Amino acid sequence: MTYGGDDRGRRMPPPQRPPSGRPRRHQPAQMMPLPGRGSSPYDERTRPMGHGGQERPSGPPPRRPGPPQPPPGRPMDDARPPRRRKRWGFGKVLLTLLTVFVVFLAGVWVYLEFSINRVDALADYSGRPVAAEGTNWLIVGSDSRDGLTPEEQEKLVTGDSKAAGGGKRTDTIMIAHIPSNSVKPTLLSLPRDSQVSIPGHGKNKINAAFSIGGPTLLAQTVEGATGLRIDHYAEIGFGGFAKIVDAIGGVHMCVEKPMEDTLTKIKIPAGCQDLQGPQALGFVRMRHSEATPRSDLDRVANQRKFIGAMVSEIGSPGTLLNPFTLFPLLSTAPDALTMDSGDHVHNLVGLALAMRGISSGGVVTTTVPVTSGSAENWDKTKSKLLFDALKNDTEIPDSAILT
């Protein structure tokens, strides 16, 4: 018999058979062992066929690892490895923070829109000036003591309202003009003792219009005296002014000379300092002092300086990004401020942005030209030049500027 394997053509001898006379012995049959239950009697005699004559390891072949099996009594899902949580990237964190900020800003906006006090200050009437270039705000600081306790009135040195003639009067009357071109904005003071015609009440001091007919009559009086149409109205009282100043931690001012009011006894030392509520109120009201020899003219000049410093302080990152100043300011502003019923928060923001440049010279600050230090009568020629420039959004002539 010839094999086609590795015998290379050699003939293999036939198998030997036992002699015919000897009976053939049969090997008893043996059962094959079950895998893993012991060794087989053939383990030592049989060898696997293969190259090199290497032996294969005995026993059952190794099992391949399968999926993890759950412990008894648990569902299969518990045996799965936990999923790795995805880490937030920088972009996602930034987007989340931006979303939170926008939501917060919207909430503040809505809160202020529905919380600020409103009044019908601007009413139409026959002969009202037509709208011209730019936008005009009437800003009023009243001597209202509403909401102040006797202790707070004493602390703020507001004085006796009956001694002042009763009713509500105005210590501050200003027009903020926001141009619609590249001309600088203007903050114009109207001295409170200015003699003007009050509709239906003859000629009187301009602040008497507020005492007689409130914001509506004052706005009509200002429009008639200046020829400027008032588009927006803002008012703040004694208590509200002081609380806003305290809410932002005071307003930094540099006082050139020591100030002591002989009437209210308020003292403010010279030098750069943070004026708190009572001192700030005394600073903008003071006129009976050696530091204010021009009386009301010096007072309105100090008022413009202080407003410029306060607006800069409110709009600074140190106030807007500091929760210890921002939240007190937000809680104080609605009660302290009164606006016309047609005004909105975005109008107020526009005013604040326009007035930020007062301290840096980006805003023209002036008083209506007057004929004497008493500030009772306006210079008609210079006043006309001033009001015409505001109507037409042109530069104010230097001759019409009174600091």
Phi, psi and omega in degrees: 000134184248133178257145181266019182269237185263017182281354177051040174084359181285148179268129179275141179294146179291153179294141181282140178253149178291156178304147184293336184279344183263129181294144184279126181270136179257132179283130181299143180286138179240143180278140177288134180290150176287150180302131177079004183253016181134179183261158180264148177296346179269358183299322184277339185262332183263146178228141178290142178278134178180181182278143175080353176072019180283145180272144173274149180295143181283165178094176182290151179296149181295143179278141176281142182293131179256186178295146181299139180264139180289153175298156179303133177092355180249146178289164184296328185297330182291341184276349181288143180294144181296144179285142178283131179286137180285133178280142180285132176278170182299320181297320181290321177296316180297319179296321179296315179297320179295320179296317179298318180295318180295318179296318179297315180298318178296321178296317178297319180300312180295320180300312180293321183301322184259359183251335182293140179295144181237150177210147177276084184269328187250105181242149177282148178203164181293130179087010179294139179301144179283158179293137179242204181286151176073190182229140182240129175254138169258115183250125186236131171251107185267161177266025180298134178252016181299134178085357180262133175284163177304324178294319179292323177296321178292321179294321181274356179053054182281340182083176182270125181294328179292322178293334179276002178106000179075171180069191180254133178234174182241123173273340184225126174226118182224154171242122175258116181257122178252109183288162177259014177226202185274002177294146181296146172296164182228136172244110188249129178263138173249108181306136188292340180268008180299132179275115181223170177274124177259119183308122178083358184224015176072203182264135182198177174296144187296330181285347176291334179299322179291321180292326182280310188234011176071199184301324184295312180290325178296315180298319179294323179294316180295318179298319180291325182281329184257336186078007180262136176278127180272126183261330184219157183225136176219136182224143177219138181264180181305304185296317180297320179299312182294322181292323177295318178299315180293326182296326181266011176081020180096166180239128183282122180226147174251111183264123185287318183234152175300138182242127177218115181280121181290344181268311183266347180068016177285134180241134177229116181290161177285157179113171179277132187199166175263113179276124176273181187312300182299318179293319180297318179295320177295324181295316183279348180256345189291130173216347177262072184205154176294338179279352179232067183295336179270011177056247187293330179293321176289325180296313182292330176294319177294326178297318179294320178299315183292318179299319178299316180292322181290318179297320178296322180292318180294322183275003181280152176301330179297336177266313186287332182260000180256112183298337181284346174248326183294311184291320173299324178294317180294327180281338182269321188304315183301321180282334184277334189251143174234132181234165176293152183296339179266001181269157181225172184298322182294332174294319179293322177296320177298322177296314180298318180295322181290328184269002181297334186272013181298312183292331184263005180086009179277358179231136176281122178246128184204170176241151176304128180303132182239168182266344182207171181292343179287344177059033180268326184241135180275147172283112188297318183293309182291324179296321179296319177299319180295310184291325177296321179295322179290323179296321187261003182057047177244168179296138178281128178300144181301328181293340182262003181261126179237113182267000000 
